[in-house]
Each structure stands twice: as C-alpha cells, then as structure tokens.
Amino acid sequence: MTTQHDLFDPIEVGDYTFPNRIIMAPLTRNRAGEGNVPTEMNVSYYQQRAGAGMIITEATQISPQGVGYPATPGIHSDEQVAGWKRVTDAVHEKNGHIFLQLWHVGRISHPSLQPDGQLPVAPSAIKPEGETFTYEGLQEFVEPRALEKDELAGIIADYVNAARKAMQAGFEGVEIHAANGYLLDQFLRDGSNQREDEYGGSVDNRMRLLREVVEAVCAVIGNRKVGVRISPENSFNDMYDSDAQNTFNAVTEMLNGFNPAYLHVLEGDMGSDKRELDYAHI
C-alpha cells in the first residue's frame, strides 16, 4: 500500500526531520557584495523563505577559480563564512533549515572573472557555444584550458574546504552541484569530456571526479549531510551526452553507494519540453 503524504507533513532528509515537504530549489540571485560576501539583502531574502521545509541556497563558488558570474557568493574566505553565518542565523531564528550548494563553474566563465585574467578550466579544451554575463556585459565564451590530472586533487580539496566552511557558517549540510553544464557535469558527459586519461573515456572514468569529490566531502562532514544535484537531459550551457540514460544510470548507482541525504534531479531540458530518459531508473 502506498502511503499518502500531505505537503505539510514532516519529512526525514539525511540527519534531519524537516517540518514540511516544501523544498526551495537553488536560485542564482547575483546579490553578493565586495569579495563575493553575502550582504544584508541575502540575509533578508533567505529569512523571508525560512518557512519552507528546507532551503537550498543559490550556487556558491568553492574557490576564486570557480567563479562564473558577477556578484555570486563564495564559501572559501573567512569573510564569506561570516556573511553566510548571518544568513543561517536569520533562517534558524525562524526555525528554518538550509543547505549550501557547492559550485565550480568550470568552462562557463570568462577571463575577466578569473584570477589574474586566466582562462577558465574544463575537462577538455572545448569552447561552449553562447555568451556569458560579465561585469562588462555579455561576452562570448572562450576556449577553456584543459585541467592537468595533477590539478584535480586541488579541486577536490577546494570542495572539502568549502564543505567545512559551510558547516562553520551554520548550514545543516551541502549540495554538490553536478548539473547544468558546470565543472562536475562537464566531466560526466562525453560532449564536454574528451580526455584520454583515467578521468575520460568510459562512463566509470568520466564519473571518477564526482565520485572522488562526494567521497571526500562525505568523509569530512558525514554522508547524511550531503546532497547531489544532476541534470541528465539538460542541454543548458551547450551540454550533450551520447548515451545519457546509461551515463546517469551509472552515476545514480554510484551515488547510492554513499547513501547521501538526497539526490536532486532536474528532469528534462530547461530550454524545451524534451523528456527522453526513463527516470524510474535514475
């Protein structure tokens, strides 16, 4: 017999019981201040929404290299931690619950947003079609620099550092953003990952970086405080996979082995009504 639940019934997610089943999805706001620090506007915005069972914050970069848009918040400096602590305190004052979404944009950036004007990084040096927002307005994407294998340990360490800082800032947990054409999604899909080392080629190789990130973050804050977001069919940010069903069946099976707090799946394509995958197997 299927149990019927009301929208306002409590729900268990990881280590927590949330008072209702309303989940606020992450929404980029571009409202951070100097140094990508959350401001009073961010505090008010999230406190106003604390009645949701759970809030997932806007995408929040794990490092200066992870920046892809103007005025988006980070979680890699002490000032950013202090700014987010004001947000979590305000949400908790209203008995709310809030997870922080961890973000590295990969190739979806521009040299003007990168430290010292460097090229954005990616699994492979493949330029995405389209334009990106910068402080100077819309500019074409550039061809990114392919990450060297020995750089990946540093990116994993950035995720771990960001997760630790999120807990210091008072969040209940974190969501690892592996969707919508950003760095971890770029590694997952063969349209953007054409590497010839152990991080490219087979599905198992392409999901290696995500597996290592999830494993490392779970090790430092606990698997029941970790969620993951994926978007198997989404073409946003010039994304494509030749066999998305097989790729993301494997990804979800791998993630299930960590017993995370939740899996957040964006169904279909943001830019169309396309639905091709069998989500019963994801």
C-alpha positions in Angstrom: 0.0 0.0 0.0 1.3 3.4 -0.9 1.4 5.9 2.0 -0.2 9.2 1.2 1.5 12.3 2.4 0.3 15.9 2.7 2.6 18.7 1.5 2.7 19.9 5.1 3.7 16.6 6.6 7.2 16.3 8.1 9.9 14.5 6.1 13.2 13.0 7.0 16.2 14.1 4.9 19.5 12.7 5.9 20.1 13.5 9.6 17.2 15.9 9.8 13.4 15.9 10.1 12.0 18.9 8.2 8.6 20.3 9.2 7.1 20.1 5.7 7.8 18.9 2.2 8.3 22.2 0.6 11.9 22.5 -0.8 13.2 25.7 -2.1 15.5 25.0 -5.1 18.7 26.9 -5.6 18.2 30.2 -7.5 21.2 32.4 -8.5 20.5 36.0 -7.4 23.8 37.9 -8.1 23.4 39.9 -4.9 26.7 39.3 -3.2 28.9 42.2 -2.2 32.6 43.0 -2.3 34.7 39.9 -2.1 31.6 37.8 -3.1 30.4 38.1 0.5 26.7 37.7 1.3 25.0 41.0 2.2 22.0 42.2 4.2 19.9 41.6 1.1 20.9 37.9 1.2 20.0 37.7 4.9 16.5 39.2 4.3 15.9 37.1 1.2 16.6 33.7 2.9 14.9 34.6 6.2 11.7 35.5 4.3 11.7 32.0 2.9 12.5 30.1 6.1 9.0 28.6 6.3 10.0 26.1 3.6 10.9 22.7 5.0 14.3 23.1 3.5 16.2 25.8 1.6 18.9 25.0 -0.9 21.0 28.2 -1.4 22.0 29.8 -4.6 25.1 28.2 -6.2 28.1 29.2 -4.2 31.7 29.0 -5.6 34.2 26.9 -3.8 37.2 28.9 -5.0 38.2 32.0 -6.9 38.7 29.7 -10.0 35.1 28.5 -9.6 33.6 32.0 -10.3 31.5 32.3 -13.4 29.1 35.2 -12.9 29.2 38.7 -11.3 28.2 39.2 -7.7 27.7 35.5 -6.8 28.6 34.4 -3.3 31.6 32.2 -2.3 32.4 29.9 0.6 36.2 30.0 0.5 37.2 33.0 2.7 36.6 33.9 6.3 34.6 37.0 5.3 32.3 34.8 3.2 31.8 32.4 6.1 30.9 35.4 8.4 28.4 36.6 5.8 26.8 33.3 5.4 26.7 32.9 9.2 24.4 35.9 9.3 22.1 34.2 6.8 22.0 30.8 8.6 21.4 32.6 12.0 18.4 34.5 10.4 17.0 31.3 8.9 17.4 29.4 12.2 15.8 32.3 14.1 12.6 31.4 12.1 13.1 27.7 12.7 14.2 27.1 9.1 16.7 24.7 7.7 19.2 25.5 5.0 21.8 23.6 2.8 24.5 25.3 0.9 25.1 24.5 -2.8 28.8 24.0 -3.7 29.7 25.2 -7.2 32.6 25.3 -9.6 31.6 26.6 -13.0 34.5 25.1 -15.0 34.4 26.4 -18.6 31.2 28.5 -18.0 33.2 31.6 -17.1 35.4 34.3 -18.7 38.9 35.5 -18.2 37.6 38.8 -16.8 36.1 36.8 -13.9 39.1 34.6 -13.3 42.1 35.3 -11.0 44.8 37.2 -12.9 42.7 37.0 -16.1 43.4 33.3 -16.6 41.5 31.0 -18.9 38.5 29.1 -17.3 39.3 25.4 -16.8 37.5 22.3 -18.0 38.0 18.6 -18.5 38.8 19.3 -22.2 39.7 22.4 -24.2 36.2 22.6 -25.8 34.7 26.1 -26.2 31.0 26.1 -25.4 28.6 27.9 -27.7 27.0 31.1 -26.4 27.7 34.1 -24.2 28.3 34.7 -20.5 27.4 37.5 -18.2 30.4 39.6 -17.0 30.8 43.0 -15.3 31.3 44.5 -18.8 28.1 42.8 -20.2 27.6 39.7 -22.3 30.7 38.3 -23.8 31.4 35.2 -25.9 32.6 32.1 -24.1 36.3 31.4 -24.7 38.1 28.1 -25.3 38.9 26.8 -21.8 42.2 25.3 -20.6 42.1 21.5 -20.1 42.9 20.6 -16.5 46.0 18.6 -15.9 45.5 15.4 -13.9 47.6 16.6 -11.1 45.4 19.7 -10.6 42.3 17.6 -9.8 43.4 16.8 -6.2 43.5 20.6 -5.6 39.9 20.9 -6.8 38.8 18.1 -4.6 40.5 19.8 -1.7 38.6 23.0 -2.6 35.3 21.1 -2.3 36.4 19.8 1.1 37.4 23.2 2.3 34.2 24.7 1.2 32.1 22.0 2.9 34.0 22.5 6.1 33.4 26.3 5.9 29.7 25.7 5.2 29.4 23.8 8.4 31.3 26.6 10.3 28.8 29.0 8.8 25.9 27.1 10.4 24.4 25.2 7.4 22.7 21.9 8.0 24.5 20.4 5.1 25.7 20.9 1.5 24.5 20.1 -2.0 27.3 19.3 -4.5 26.3 20.9 -7.8 27.0 18.4 -10.6 24.3 19.7 -13.0 23.6 22.3 -15.6 26.8 22.2 -17.5 29.2 23.2 -14.7 32.5 21.6 -13.9 31.4 18.2 -12.5 28.7 17.9 -15.1 31.3 18.7 -17.8 33.4 15.7 -16.6 30.3 13.4 -16.6 29.2 14.0 -20.2 31.1 12.9 -23.3 30.1 16.1 -25.2 32.4 18.1 -23.0 34.8 15.4 -21.7 37.2 14.0 -24.3 40.1 13.2 -22.0 42.3 10.2 -22.7 43.4 9.6 -19.1 41.5 7.8 -16.3 39.1 10.8 -16.0 37.8 10.4 -19.5 36.5 7.8 -22.0 34.3 5.2 -20.2 31.4 6.2 -18.0 33.3 4.9 -15.0 36.2 7.2 -15.8 34.0 10.2 -16.5 32.3 10.0 -13.2 35.6 9.5 -11.3 35.9 13.1 -10.3 32.4 13.3 -9.0 32.9 10.1 -7.0 36.1 11.4 -5.5 34.5 14.8 -4.6 31.5 13.1 -3.0 33.7 10.6 -1.1 36.0 13.4 0.2 33.1 15.7 1.3 31.2 12.8 3.0 34.4 11.9 4.9 34.7 15.3 6.5 31.0 16.3 7.2 29.2 12.9 7.1 27.2 11.4 4.2 23.8 12.3 5.7 24.7 16.0 5.4 25.4 15.7 1.7 23.1 16.0 -1.3 24.0 15.9 -5.0 22.3 17.6 -8.0 22.4 16.2 -11.5 20.6 17.1 -14.8 20.8 14.2 -17.2 18.9 15.7 -20.1 19.7 19.4 -19.7 21.4 21.0 -22.7 21.9 24.3 -20.9 25.5 25.6 -21.3 26.0 23.7 -24.5 25.8 20.2 -22.9 25.3 16.8 -24.6 25.9 13.1 -23.8 25.7 10.4 -26.5 24.0 7.9 -24.1 22.6 9.9 -21.2 20.4 7.0 -19.9 23.5 4.7 -19.5 25.7 7.5 -18.1 23.2 8.7 -15.4 22.1 5.2 -14.5 25.7 4.6 -13.6 26.0 7.9 -11.8 23.0 7.3 -9.6 24.1 3.8 -8.8 27.5 5.1 -7.8 25.9 7.9 -5.6 23.6 5.4 -4.0 26.6 3.6 -2.6 27.4 6.7 -0.5 23.8 6.8 1.0 23.6 10.6 0.8 20.9 12.7 2.3 19.2 13.1 -1.1 19.6 13.2 -4.9 18.3 16.3 -6.6 17.4 15.5 -10.2 16.5 18.2 -12.7 14.1 16.3 -15.0 14.2 17.1 -18.8 15.7 20.1 -20.5 15.4 23.6 -19.1 15.2 25.0 -22.6 12.5 22.7 -24.0 9.9 20.2 -23.1 12.1 17.3 -24.1 11.8 14.1 -22.0 13.6 11.1 -23.2 15.1 9.3 -20.2 13.4 6.7 -18.1 13.6 8.4 -14.6 12.4 5.2 -12.9 16.0 4.0 -13.4 17.6 7.2 -12.1 
